[in-house]
Amino acid sequence: MKLIVHDVPYDLFDAIGAASLDDLIALKRHNGATVRSMKSVFERLSNISASDDFDQLDFLSDPDVLRDFVGLIYVVRRNAGEDLTPADAGKTPWSEFMFDFSDDPEEADAPKADAGAEPMTT
């Protein structure tokens, strides 16, 4: 699964696995996000992304999800060598990030209606 921020794709699994202890501490201090909470969010996203009755506004109403979006953005960008803080990651506009589920192993065998990212629009 990829997280695309400002049109740049980042691998979520690689970034979380390679997160530095300092980055994880900074994130935990900033908003309480942890590796477990961030993994939980993208697992939930993977499970519901194909659902026709998925309401993004319900997802966005959950403060824990928003906290973990900040964490995911921070971790992937730090893993790419970018210099930013968790607060900087939290300033990312909703319209400037999306998830790309196309490299999920379960989806590799499934027929695709169209390729590419599945933007989460409001």
N, C-alpha and C positions, 0 to 999 in steps of 0.2 A: 504494500500500500504506500502511496506517495502522498505527501502534503505539498501542495503547490501554493507558494506565497509570492506575491508580486511576480507572477508568471515564471518562477523558478521552481522546478520540482526537487523535492527532498525525499529521501527514503526514510520512512518513519521507523521501521524496524532497526535499520543500521544506526540511526541517530540515537534511539533510546538505548540500544546496547552499548554505544560508545560514549554515552554521556559522562562527563567528568564528575567526580565527587563534588568539586567546588560548584559546578553548575547545578547539580541536584540540591545542594545545600542552599544556594542562592534562591532557587525556585521555591523550595519548601519555606524559606523565611519570607519570601515575597507574598505568596498567596496560598501556601499549604499544599500545592500539587506534589504528587509523588509519582514514581514510576508505576506503581500499581494503579493509581487513579487515572493516569494518562492511558495506560494499556486498556483499562476498562472502557474508556470513552471510544477508542478506535475499534475495539471489539464490538461495542454497541452499534457504532456506525456501520461496520461491515455487515452486521446481522440485519439492520433495518434499511440499508441503502436501496435494496431491491424491492422493498415493500411499497405497494401503491398507496397505502394509507398513511405513509410517513408525513407527519406535519413538523416542518422545521421550526416553527414558532414554539411548539412544545419543547423541543430540544433546546432552543435558545432561552427558554424561560428557566432553565435549571442552572443555578449559579455554579454548581460543581462542574457542569459541562463547560461553561464559559471559562472557569478557572483552568480546566485542563486543556482547553484550546490554547490559552496563553502558554501553558507549559509545553505543549507540543510544538508550537511555533518557536518558542525560545530554544528548545533542545535541538530541533533540526537545523536552525540557523547557526547556533553555536557549533554544532558538529561540522558544519561547512566552513568553519573558521571565521564567521562574522563576529564582529565586536558589538554586542548589544547586551542590554540588561533585561530581566524579566519585565520590567515596566515598559521598556521599548517594545517588547513583543506584544504587550497588552494594548498598544496603540495601533496595531494592525487593523485596518478597516475590514469589516465583515466581507465586503465585496472583493477583497484582495487575497482571499485564500479559499482553497477548495481541496477536496480529497479525490484522489484517483485510485479507484479500486481495481483497475485493469490487471494488476500483477498479482492478485490474490490467487492462491493455488486452486481454490474451489471454483473460481470463475474461469480458469484456464480451459476447462472442459465444456463450459456452458456456452451456448451460442450467444453472440453479442448483437444487440440491436444497432449500436453504433460504438465506435471506439473512442477512447480518450477519457478525459476527466468528467466526473459527474459533479458539476458545481452545486453547492448548497445555496439556493437562492431564497430570498425572503419574499 
